[in-house]
Structure formats: structure tokens, C-alpha cells
Amino acid sequence: EIPMDIKQTYSISELAKEFDVTTRSIRFYEDQELLRPTRRGQTRIFSSKDRVRLKLILRGKRMGFSLAETKELFDLWDETLSGNEKQLLKMLTILENKRAQLEQQKNDIAQAEMEMDTAEARCREALAELQKKKKQQAPAKEEARQTAEN
């Protein structure tokens, strides 16, 4: 069997299995014109370029890129093979904006974690205080019960 990264063409099921996605997802990416397989009758034949694109689509999703943004980057990339400065600058702007967005999300997460730490500490203090009072009241209740029995 030929390793997946050396093969020249792939079936939809091979790509689905390799990247742990459904064939329906891959067909959706094709409908969105992110992947462009050739056809042999009803069978889709995906190229190594499609395989790389699928990998990038999934990586982009994990990084928070919308499919529209991914498509825009692919379109720019396809046009920039000729080295178009305008497209490269646009691509850099998109990446810069995405990086700033991720940075903001990291800050928001750090802030949320600090707030959770504070809330957790308050809850633990309150619980410890309640448990302490309960222990102090237990001997007094026991003493009152014994007095009532005598």
C-alpha cells in the first residue's frame, strides 16, 4: 500500500478516513468550491492538491477561520502563484487580523480563568466556614439532647 502523502490521487472515502471527517463534509467543501476533484463517471478523484487543501480547511477551522475566509485565501493563493503583490498584502492583512483576534480570545480566556479562580476560592472559603460552624454546633446539640433525656 502506498503511503497517503505520496499517493497522487485519492477517493473521497480515503480522505474522509485519513482526516476523520465525513464524506458529506468533503462534498460540502466541494459545493463551496474549496475542493475541486475531477470526475470519472460518478466517482470523485481528488488530487494531492485537494488533499493539502482539505488539511488546510480543517486547520483553518481549528484556528477559527470561516469557510469564506479560507476560500478567499485559497483564491488569493491560486492567483498569487504569479506573485501578485496586492494579493500577498491582502493575505498578510487577513492573517494579521486573525492573529489579533486569537490574541484577544487568549486574553478573554485568561480573564475568565482569573474570575473562575476567584469565585472558586470564595466558594471554598464559604464551605469551610459552614463546615466549621456545623462541627461547633454538633457538640452543643448532643449536650442538649443528653440534658433532655435526663
Secondary structure by P-SEA (a helix, b strand, c coil): cccccccccccaaaaaaaacccaaaaaaaaaaccbbbbbcccbbbbcaaaaaaaaaaaaaaaacccaaaaaaaaaaaaaaccccaaaaaaaaaaaaaaaaaaaaaaaaaaaaaaaaaaaaaaaaaaaaaaaaaaaaaaaaaaaaaaaaac
